[in-house]
Amino acid sequence: MFTIIVPTYNNQQYLKDCIYSIIKQDYPYMEIIISDDCSDKFDKNNIENYINDNKKDNIVNFIINQNETNLGAVKNLNKAIQLGTGNYFMNLDGDDMLYDETIVSSMVKYFNETKYLAVTTFIEFNDANMENPYYVYPNRGILNYLLNSPAIEIYMRLCKGDCLAGPGFSYRRELIDQYGLYDEEYKLIADYPRYLYLTRNGCSIGMLDKIAVKYRNGVGIWTSKKTTENEHIKNMVNNDMLLIKKKEIEINKEN
């Protein structure tokens, strides 16, 4: 079973595009876990009906969770993971899309051919309408670096700045069993501290040589037009970055 984790917050207008990109995958055993973090407007019945009307036999299970209060991105992600039953997981935000119908099967094949517990990939930046792709991230040099470097060297590189894509990050269930869930001291930033923590503790990260996600740039909480909300988000991001420095980077200097 391959579980797609879809956290959402105030982006339901894009969610059906995301779901459709999952439904059309050619992998036969899939599960969708959608967890909405108390959006202003979230029509659970509408989304549930859309999935039931469009899903194929490959969607073995789906769950739509609605938080009664806003938990923050990291806690919401953890809640979704805990609802999943798959052998493999992938994180995909509700305003992004899988690149083509072979992504999940390609990821499972990669897991079966390697011993990696965690795998990242390439993403394609698009405009808000998903019509004008203009950038692929990260640069291809990262591929060879990840596949030919021990975990500690990857960690040292990450200490200089995040160089890996977050959307499409995939992992075996054993990763959660061995390293636990995401650190809930962080509010909004999930991927960067996760990469630092894993590599600092000896977990190498593989990389699928494929664009896996169409990333919708310029939308979501990171681009709020409300001044007060925007300032609140900036403060949380700054606090998360300070915590990353303290918990994941400066600890290396102490050791």
Number of C-alpha atoms within 10 A of each C-alpha: 19 27 28 27 27 25 26 26 22 19 19 20 11 19 21 17 17 19 25 16 19 26 22 17 20 17 20 14 17 24 23 27 23 29 24 28 23 19 17 10 11 18 11 15 10 10 17 13 11 14 18 11 9 11 16 14 10 17 22 15 15 18 15 16 19 18 13 10 10 14 17 17 20 21 21 27 25 19 19 23 26 12 18 23 17 18 13 24 28 24 21 26 26 26 26 25 27 26 18 16 16 14 22 27 16 17 27 20 12 17 20 10 9 10 11 17 19 23 20 25 24 26 24 20 20 19 15 16 12 16 9 10 15 9 12 16 16 16 11 11 8 17 18 12 15 19 15 12 13 15 20 17 17 25 24 15 14 20 20 9 10 15 16 22 16 22 22 30 22 30 25 19 20 13 18 14 9 10 13 11 17 18 15 17 12 20 18 22 22 19 18 19 23 18 24 25 20 20 19 22 13 14 22 23 23 24 22 20 15 14 17 25 26 26 27 22 18 14 16 16 14 14 12 14 9 9 9 10 14 15 12 12 18 13 12 17 17 14 16 19 17 12 16 22 14 12 14 22 20 13 12 13 7 6 5
